[in-house]
Amino acid sequence: MKIAIIGSGYVGLTTGACFAEVGHDVLCVDSDQAKVKSLRGGSVPFYEPGLEAMISRNAALGRLRFGESVAEAVESCLALFIAVPTPPHADGSVDLHYVEKVAREIAGSLREYRVIVDKSTVPVRTGEKVAQTIERYSKQKAEFDVVSNPEFLREGSAIADLMKPDRIVIGASSERATEIMKEVYGPFRTLMLITDLNSAELIKHASNSFLALKISYINMIAQICEASKADVLLVAEGMGLDRRIGRSFLQAGVGWGGSCFPKDVSAFIRIAEELGCDFRLLKEAASINEQQREHFLKKIREEIWLLRDKTIGLLGLAFKNNTDDTRQSVAMSLAESFLKEGAVVRAFDPKAMAKAEQALPQLQLCSRGEDVAQGADCVVVASEWEEFRDLDWLAMKKRMVSPLVFDGRNLLDREKMTAWGFSYRGVGR
Ligand code: UDX
């Protein structure tokens, strides 16, 4: 099928590449000329395992093209996916001006039946507004349907999440649109949940907020474990063996970040408010997330006292592993606190150093993980990169002022680290 993706950011590009991979004819459109030029040149503006190869493979096969014109997309493609950013306003509500703009652009070129698919994360009832906008601005009054098709991909495993999703949610108001969406996703051979528009939109915010809530829950349990000398890893294991709870997303740590959870949680609190519901539970999940970072900082201060003139070795700058994304990264906010309190921060991240340097030029970036230990009063593990486990910790110990490690992701083997003579401090254990 001829499919257009409008907005070639994280979700748009990965979705476009996977649609081409399963055989669709895909046009990825973006208003940023420089980005379109570099995509045509084969370079992707962010790191995602396997994406660059998938894009160049399908571009070479002629199944994936890049353009700037929404009009061309509307003229040539049956399904038009809107994947533009929906950033937060200062009050946490969702800024929908990119979505609204694209809706008007589509209306301006609509000549025959098209399915317009909301892929961006939008508040409930946005699809209705997109339909009203197209209705109002469409001169030709051509037929169309608006569909909600939320995305659930995780950064760092986006291709796997898209090629083998747990489910595909299709919120549509017509049989015709539903059939077209089934054709789009047919090759993925996955369960399709067909709902109305509003329910599909809510599934996205409800799912992301629930995952954030689950993490805040285990982080609260971690604080209780610390106060009661229990071990959160074992508690999570015991909880997770109950299939009604499930082990995933029960990894205690210094808190959740990234371009999705913080934005979606504050948006959902605002959406609920506008609908007359006080989502106290979610507000609490957000405040536990803040607390968790403060609690971790407090533990560090309690051990090394003043941070001023101390050297802190920081492992991890991205908001999690397998990505170069530092947006709303807890690791970056820890680094910022250390710097503000006058510490020297020697940092390493496998992928995110270039982006981290832009945001925090005072960081002393190291080319190898081991080098963060040079003259360090302690080493802090802030992002869950597996490779940190395999660093030469014994060599690092020799270079540190004192062998003190704060593992903000419970990534390292506590028994091994202790046997090697480190003072090991995890989260909730
Ligand atoms: C998330 C959702 O998982 C995905 O479905 C949605 O489409 C987009 O938002 P992403 O932001 O890429 O994906 O990251 P995710 O893997 O969910 O992690 C989010 C944050 O939670 C990270 O900071 C991570 O370190 C943290 N996390 C995750 C935990 O602290 N504990 C866990 O058990 C899992």
Residues whose N, C-alpha, C, O or C-beta is under 5 A from the ligand:
A	BS01	UDX	E151 F152 L153 R154 E155 I215 F249 L250 Q251 G253 G255 W256 G257 G258 S259 C260 F261 F319 K320
